[in-house]
């Protein structure tokens, strides 16, 4: 009787914005996603996550799952060395080399740790040291990964998301583990190819439903149908980190190196000739103000995106510049603002007369006086995502206040920073997105899952945030990055 194969599962997920002063500590991981041991299985089953996809295949094939730890934190600043090392130690403590036939990891690819270069490579190196020789390792990664050649080399296969907004996380998890099972069965590892392109792109231009990524991904799917090609990933990357491995990456795997190389090179050529299509079309605050002077005639709902204050890109979600315009012209709608002061303050009255916003940024972000009625208040508020993005995930908003002005502007203040990946972001407070005049989102492209179908007018605005649509606003330390497009124009 054959012994059941056993697969070790774990991971760490963080999109690090090195231009943020808000460092990432252990509590940031524990308060967002900390799935350890059996909880990793119970809380990941039937979720649209990479680990949910791992478990689909492992359960279908009746393989043993050896759960360790999956730790994730809301994107923010550099992860402290002590925090990262404790997470790594937790993960590798679950390794028993005599039990493990393969390893499946859910990574992000844009993690930056204080004093530890290439942290995800560091994790896999630590894992490999505790395994028998030639145990295959696969990992999933985010489309915003800043892939290093070292991480590519140490992993047997890296499988990236095909979508942004990310709705295929579970599917990519399944794909990764199917390849892992094939490696275990055949005892063969795929040939692989890596190419880094000197191109920087911003999240609002990386949507795979729109040009140029739509055409690029169409070409990827054609390549993946070829017999000798197992997988190709196009990785636009994350430009808000001052590291040497920035840039758009193309990686491929298959049984024939020459075929994989040709396909990856052809995709790279398509990207090169399409790169100017990644140039964002964005309004400044003055232009937004002019557009809103015609408020009565604009088709509604109006979606105003604030990608510079993108919580999903590591910004804080506390910029008040757009809110200031809404208050100035007494415009109705909804906006969410991060308000960490709610941890200490309690509001017993139903009237709000206080400042919102925070100076917790790399530049001063002025606070703004807000007056209105408190129409909702809650402590430790949690809801569950039920749309396409991270389906089944619990969203911990912390203490929440919803303030309504006399002209029907709703300002949602949340103790925790929350990414707008679904319409429940506002509808859980009794706000119907379809009936709103304006919805302000602190997001690059992920907001389209929540509000894309109902948007009648869209204004993309560049505010004073650390996820600016103009990468020329950032000072990069590495000379190779200074020669990347569009910095070299």
Secondary structure, 3 states (H helix, E strand, C coil): CCCCCEEEEEEEECCECCCCCCCECHHHHHCCEEEECHHHHHCCCCCCCHHHHHHHHHHHCCCEEEEEEEEECCCECCECHHHHHHHHHHHHCCCCCCCCCEEEEEECCCCCECCECCHHHHHHHHHHHCCCCCCEEEEEECCCCCCCHHHHHHCCEEEECCCCCCCCHHHHHHHHHHHHHHHHHHCCCCEEEEEEECECCCHHHCCCCCCCHHHHHHHHHHHHCCCCEEEEEEECCCCCCCCCCCCEEEEEEECCHHHHHHHHHHHHHHHHHHHHHHCCCCECHHHHHHHHCCHHHCCCCEEEECHHHCHHHCCCCCCCHHHHHHHHCCCCEEEEEECHHHHCCCCCCCEEEEEECCCCCCCCCCCEEEEEEEEEEEEEEEEECCCCCCCCCEEEEEEEEEEECCCCEEEEEECCCCCCCCCHHHHCCCCCHHHCCEEEECCCCCHHHHHCCCCCEEEEECCCCCCCCCHHHCCCCCHHHHCCECCCC
